[in-house]
């Protein structure tokens, strides 16, 4: 099974930088990409 750990990294970066914009800049992606990844991460844990 293949796992994508980027959503978890984005989540950690949001916590460390206190915001989605800072986390997005840290990872060279859009704020939307960070938000979408974290949303999918949340949904995957809710449906367990």
C-alpha positions in Angstrom: 0.0 0.0 0.0 1.3 3.4 -1.0 1.0 6.3 1.5 1.1 10.1 0.7 2.6 11.9 3.7 2.4 15.4 2.2 -1.0 16.1 3.8 0.5 15.3 7.2 3.5 17.5 6.5 1.2 20.3 5.4 -0.8 19.9 8.7 2.4 20.1 10.8 3.6 23.2 8.8 0.2 24.9 9.4 0.6 24.3 13.1 4.3 25.4 13.2 3.7 28.6 11.1 0.3 29.4 12.6 -1.4 29.7 9.2 -2.2 28.2 5.8 -0.5 30.9 3.8 2.8 30.5 5.6 2.6 26.7 5.3 1.9 27.0 1.6 4.9 29.3 1.1 7.1 26.9 3.0 6.1 24.1 0.7 6.0 26.2 -2.6 2.3 25.3 -3.2 -0.9 27.3 -3.2 -3.0 27.9 -0.1 -5.8 26.0 -1.8 -3.5 22.9 -2.2 -2.7 22.9 1.6 -6.3 23.4 2.5 -7.5 20.6 0.2 -4.9 18.2 1.4 -5.7 18.9 5.1 -9.5 18.5 4.3 -8.9 15.1 2.7 -6.7 14.1 5.7 -9.5 15.1 8.1 -12.1 13.1 6.1 -9.9 10.0 6.1 -9.6 10.0 9.9 -13.3 10.8 10.4 -14.4 7.8 8.3 -12.4 5.2 10.2 
